[in-house]
Amino acid sequence: MTITLRRRSLLGATLTATLTAALAAPALAQGYPSRPVRLIVPYPPGGATDITARLLAQELSSSLGQPFAVENRGGGASVTGTQAIAAATPDGHALGVIDTAFVVNPGLLGSRLPYDTRRDFSFVSVLVRSPLVLVVPASAPWQDLAALVRDARAKPNELTFGSAGNGTAVHMAGEQFRLAADFSFLHVPYRGGGPMITDVLAGRVHMAFGTIPAMAEHVRAGRLRALAITGDTRASLLPEVPTMAEAGFPAVDAALLNALIGPAGLPEPVLAQLAAASRRAVTSPAMTARLTQLGFEPVGGTPAEAAALLLAQITQWDRVIRDGDIKVD
């Protein structure tokens, strides 16, 4: 009898605790946000990540009833701002919008990072992604990707590949392509995408990856030739350009991405509320139209999906960096 009563008592306590937690979660979500939210961007104003963050901030401010203010923390190849996200109080009132550098830096910088990318963050939602396009000068002899690969294999380290800088998404795309196609090139890193595009247009660099909106106008005007789009889906801005998968290199799937993250330990109800609000934001007609103009595809996934993708990306780029023996100064 005593054992039965004890079991009933334990069962009652367990049910009470479960019920209390279930009731507390919606209450916590309903009280969030209780004050303005900082949205940290680890770059100066004006770039693609900053634009995405500002569009998101406007939508979240409207839907969640508190101001979401973008705070630019540039410097250190995005590390300075990302560290500020990791150090924030985990109550949902300081978040961050990051890009591909977030998943590349662990392989590039390793123990020099002042945070653990896998453990020191809460992954809220992947907001958008954008494939990249491989371009060559209009004067180049290669009419398709196969011709470029044949020439590159025949002339090891003679062809030049331009990038917006060591460790950038376009650099990683080039390394991924080089490894998949089994050839070597001479990497020419620039301080940003502008100077890189200038030299590709002038024929001083043989090839480069770039964002589709930045390259589409030059391609349409006949100043550049687009050979392939990363991934397996053609781009609406350049529908005539085949994908890397169509060209025989499905592993070349590098893309720009933006994701919403926070410090580790964000409460589950807040995570769920932010993910749902972000999904509504990026799929709203106004924001979708603007993102499409920028070459982004809205995603708006769940926290579990964000964690799975970002952690897989860290592993993927770590392998490319290791196999390509990529170093940074």
ZIHUVEN-V928572 format. One record per residue. N is the residue number from 1. SS is DSSP state (a for helix, b for strand, c for the rest). Layout:
# ZIHUVEN-V928572
n:ss
N:SS
N:SS
This chain:
# ZIHUVEN-V928572
n:ss
1:c
2:a
3:a
4:a
5:a
6:a
7:a
8:a
9:a
10:a
11:a
12:a
13:a
14:a
15:a
16:a
17:a
18:a
19:a
20:a
21:a
22:a
23:a
24:a
25:a
26:a
27:a
28:a
29:a
30:a
31:c
32:c
33:c
34:c
35:c
36:c
37:b
38:b
39:b
40:b
41:b
42:c
43:c
44:c
45:c
46:c
47:c
48:a
49:a
50:a
51:a
52:a
53:a
54:a
55:a
56:a
57:a
58:a
59:a
60:a
61:a
62:a
63:a
64:a
65:c
66:c
67:c
68:b
69:b
70:b
71:b
72:b
73:c
74:c
75:c
76:a
77:a
78:a
79:a
80:a
81:a
82:a
83:a
84:a
85:a
86:a
87:a
88:c
89:c
90:c
91:c
92:c
93:c
94:b
95:b
96:b
97:b
98:b
99:c
100:c
101:a
102:a
103:a
104:a
105:a
106:a
107:a
108:a
109:a
110:a
111:a
112:a
113:c
114:c
115:c
116:c
117:c
118:c
119:c
120:c
121:b
122:b
123:b
124:b
125:b
126:b
127:b
128:b
129:b
130:b
131:b
132:b
133:b
134:b
135:b
136:b
137:b
138:c
139:c
140:c
141:c
142:c
143:c
144:c
145:a
146:a
147:a
148:a
149:a
150:a
151:a
152:a
153:a
154:a
155:c
156:c
157:c
158:c
159:c
160:b
161:b
162:b
163:b
164:c
165:c
166:c
167:c
168:c
169:a
170:a
171:a
172:a
173:a
174:a
175:a
176:a
177:a
178:a
179:a
180:a
181:a
182:c
183:c
184:c
185:c
186:b
187:b
188:b
189:b
190:c
191:c
192:c
193:a
194:a
195:a
196:a
197:a
198:a
199:a
200:a
201:a
202:c
203:c
204:c
205:c
206:c
207:b
208:b
209:b
210:b
211:b
212:a
213:a
214:a
215:a
216:a
217:a
218:a
219:a
220:a
221:c
222:c
223:c
224:b
225:b
226:b
227:b
228:b
229:b
230:c
231:c
232:c
233:c
234:c
235:b
236:c
237:c
238:b
239:c
240:c
241:c
242:c
243:b
244:c
245:c
246:c
247:c
248:c
249:c
250:c
251:c
252:c
253:c
254:c
255:b
256:b
257:b
258:b
259:b
260:b
261:b
262:b
263:b
264:c
265:c
266:c
267:c
268:a
269:a
270:a
271:a
272:a
273:a
274:a
275:a
276:a
277:a
278:a
279:a
280:a
281:a
282:a
283:c
284:c
285:a
286:a
287:a
288:a
289:a
290:a
291:a
292:a
293:a
294:c
295:c
296:c
297:b
298:b
299:c
300:c
301:c
302:c
303:a
304:a
305:a
306:a
307:a
308:a
309:a
310:a
311:a
312:a
313:a
314:a
315:a
316:a
317:a
318:a
319:a
320:a
321:a
322:a
323:a
324:c
325:c
326:c
327:c
328:c
329:c
